[in-house]
């Protein structure tokens, strides 16, 4: 039986007295695109950051690619992993943030090469060839030598996606990747994400782009106040949500008020 790429079991996370995640349980299977929707502050981004170990969970357990994250069992007890071990685990995932976080002093090509050369220890010539291929894949073959300041927001985000793909992740995490873009640039980033989904990439996507969630997602997760309220096929969630909170959220989004 195929094991999930992500398996979260009653995951909890608090910031001081404020719970951000409450008993979040979710499996993501290989090749699946799971879209997480919900109001601001519902825990969506925190969950992605826990999957990528940018935040450490307080309760429950989280496995990525079959490996317990952040801890290991020794003599019947849990022991925290070292930063080096966490960094090794993190290589399974690629994460694309709202902001592009490109190195401003490096060209698009150099930004994509950086991880493979310095983290994966790939020969520079090999990393350069792959970076060129990946920039072509996201439609930026003509911008390889451009610096971030010379690129539009959509182009910078596509470079950021290519940079993540260069690390050969098994799972791509997207945290509202179009929210910082001007409306006319959103489509070019969503198209790259659609192409990735078509190629079979496993994707966990936090988004307000309901059209993308409906057309590309295999399942949609609605979160509110740190909890998963409802999970289902996109048509079920979008057209006939069972929970009042889901209905109210979708109504607000469709009115353009959220």
N, C-alpha and C positions, 0 to 999 in steps of 0.2 A: 504493500500500500504506500502511495506517495505521501511523504511527510510535508507539512507546511513549511514555507520559507520563513514565515513569522507565526509564532504561536504565543499569544498573550493570555495569561490566566489570572484573572482577578487582580490586575495591575493597579496599584495605587501610587499616587504621588502628591505630596503636599509642599507648599511653600509657606513655611511658618505654620500659622493656624489655618491657612486657607487650602482646602483640598482642590487639587487641579484635576486629578483622575481618581475615580472611585470604582473599583472592581471592574476594570475594563477587560473583557474577554473577547478575543478575536483571532481567527486563523486566516492567513493569506496563503493560498496555494501557488505553486510554481506556474508562471504564465498568466496569473490572474491580475486584473486591474481593479483595485478597490479604491473607491472615491469616498472621502470623508467630508461631510458637509455639516454645517451648524453655525450658530451665532458666534461672534467674537467672544473669547473667554470661555469657550465650552470645553477646552482641553485638547483640541485637534492638534495644534502645533506641539504641545507638551508630549502627546503620545508619540509623534514622529521623532521628537528629540530623545525620548526614552528608547525607541527602537534603535536609534543611531548612537546611543550611549553618550549623548551630550548632556543628558540628565540621568541621574540614577534613581531607579524606582524605590519606593518605600515599602511596598507590600506586593504580594503575589509573585509571579515569575514570568519571565520573558525569554523565549528561545528564538534565535535567528539562525536559519540554516541548520537546525538540529542541535545547536549548542546553546546551553544556558548562558545568558549574557551577564557580565558584571561579576559573576561569582563562580566558584567551583566547590563541589562537595569533597570534603576531606574528613575521614573518620566520622561520618554522620553529621558533620556541621558544615555550614556555609562560610566560605572565606572569600573576601573581596579579591578581585583580580588586580594585578599591577597595571599601571598606565600602559606599559608596553603590551601586555596581554589584551587590554581593551582596544588598543590601536590595531592589533592583529584582527580581532573580531570585527572591528568597524570596517575593515576592507571589503567585507562581503556586501556592504551597502554603499550606494552613491546617494548624495543628498543635494538637492537644488533648492536654494532658499529664495525668499522674496527678493532680497537684494543679491546682486550678482557676485560680489566679493572677489572680483578679478584683481590680480596684481597690476596696478596702474603702470608700472615701469616695464612691463613685459608685453610683447605682442600677443595676439590671439594664439598663434602657434606655440609660443613659449609658455603661455598659461596652461595649455593642454598638455604639453610635454612635462611640466614640472613634476607632477606626481609620479608618473612612470619612471622618470630618471632618478629622483631622489628618494622615493619611497619603495618602489618595486625594483630599483637598481637595474633598469633596462638600459641597454646601450643607447646612447643619444641618437644614433642614426636610425635605429629601430623605432624609438619613441617618436622621432620626427616624422617618419613615414606613416605611423599610425595616427598621429595627431593630424596630419594632412588629410588622411582618409576620413577621419571623424568630422573634421571641419567641413569637408565636402558633403558628408552625410547630413549635416544640419544646414546645408545651403550657404556655407561661408567660405568656399574655396577661394573666392576672390578677395577675402579679407584677412588672410592668414598673417600678413605682416602689419596689420593695423593695430594700433594701441587702443585700449578700452575707451579713452576719451574721444576717439575717432569713430566709435561705433554707436548706433542707436541702442536704446534700452533692450529692444527685442533681440538685436544682434548680440549684445553682451550676455543675455540670458541663454541664447543658443550656444555661445562659447562655454558658458558654465555647464550646460548639459553635456557638451562634448568632453569637457574636462572630467566630469564624473564618469562618463562611459570609458574614458581612457584607463581607468583603474579596474576595468572588467568586473563590475559588480554583478551579483546575482539578483539584487533588489535595488530598485530606484525609488527614492523618497522625494516627493515634490511638496514643498510647503508654500501653497498659494503662489506658484511661480509667475503668474501674470498680474498679481495685484499691484505691483509697482510700475506697471507699463501703461503708456498712453493707449487708449482704446484701439487705435488703428494698428498697434503693434502686437496685440494679443493673439491674433490669428496665426501669425508666423510661428510663435512658440507652441501654441496648441497643435499645429500641424506636425511639428517635430515630435511632440508627445504621442500623437495619433500613430505616427509611423513607428515609433518605438513599441507601442502596444501591439501593432500589427506584426512586429518581428518576434513577439513572444516574450518580451521583457516583463518580469514581475514588477508591478508598480503599486505603490501606496501613495495616493494623491489627496492632499488637502486642497479644496478648491471651492470657489463660489461660482465657477463656470458650470451652470447646471446643464447646458447643452453638451459639454464634454462628458460630464458624468453620465448623462442619459445615453449618449451615442457610443462611448468607449468603455465605460465601466462595466465589469461583470457583476459587481455588487456595489450598492451605495450604503454607507453607514451614516446615520444621523446622530450627532452627539449634542448634548446640552448639559450644562452644569457638571461637567466632568464625567458624565455617564454616557454609555451607548444606549440610546433610547429605542432605536429601530434599525434593523438591517434587512435588506432585501434586494431583489433585482431592481435595476433602475426604473423600469416601467411601474413596478409595484410602489416604490417609494415616491416617484414623481406624480403618478396618476391617482393612486389610491392609498395614501399613507394611513396606517392604522391608528397612529398616536396623535392626539390633538396638538402636542408641541411641534411635531413634524409638519402638520398641516399649517399651523400658524407661521412657522418659519418660511415655508415655501410660498405662502401667500404674500408675506412681506418681501421676499426676494423678487417675486414676479411683479410686484408693484414698483420695484426699483427703490425700495426704502432701506435696503440693507446691503 
